[in-house]
Amino acid sequence: MYGKIVQLRLEAPDGKLRETDSANTETIFRIIQAIPSPKADPFKRWLAKVGYERVQEIEDPELATKRTRALYKAKGYSDDWIEKRMRGIQVREQLTNEWKNRGVGGDKEYAILTAEISKATFGMNPSQYKKFKSLKRENLRDHMNDLELIFSMLGEASTTEIAKNKNTQGFIQNKTTAKQGGNVAGNARKELERKSEKRISTKQNYLTTPENQKALR
């Protein structure tokens, strides 16, 4: 466990870069569990609670959906936004299941195909979109407004439908399908922008500032 701790040069309070013990999240949690001090007990109880909830969700997946809704509600998102976000999660799951069944291999290839859909839909891949919205590690879709979520869903739902109807197999064929599905959403976006005279993609995010909290409602 401790062998997974590495030294990284991180900025110290005095502004200088110093060698600092660093580890990934899993290793940090394991270290917390091994600490004998009573001061670590609250963290251990929290880890046990999270683990128990995860077991419950495996036994009853509907619990995960309920907890996700409750989490978004607690963050201040509107009911309408939550409905779209949850529907988007379902659409995304349908797409990744379709890719899995068609021989697309895992998260790395999923990310590449998702980037193709995003570029065709919005003219930006997810990394560019996050930079556009001034996000770092945050989930991009948690910071999309209603229309951005709708066009994201359209791109992914269109990709799923094309893959089914064309019976695409493997990464290369599904990459072409991802572009086609994204183009369906991209063309619809451009048409709406032309008629509404307003861009769909905005720099607005839902980070915790008073202005953004108002925008959530």
Summary of the structure (lengths in Angstrom):
residues: 217
radius of gyration: 21.0
end to end distance: 44.6
largest distance: 64.5
contacts: 578
relative contact order: 0.10
helix: 71%
strand: 6%
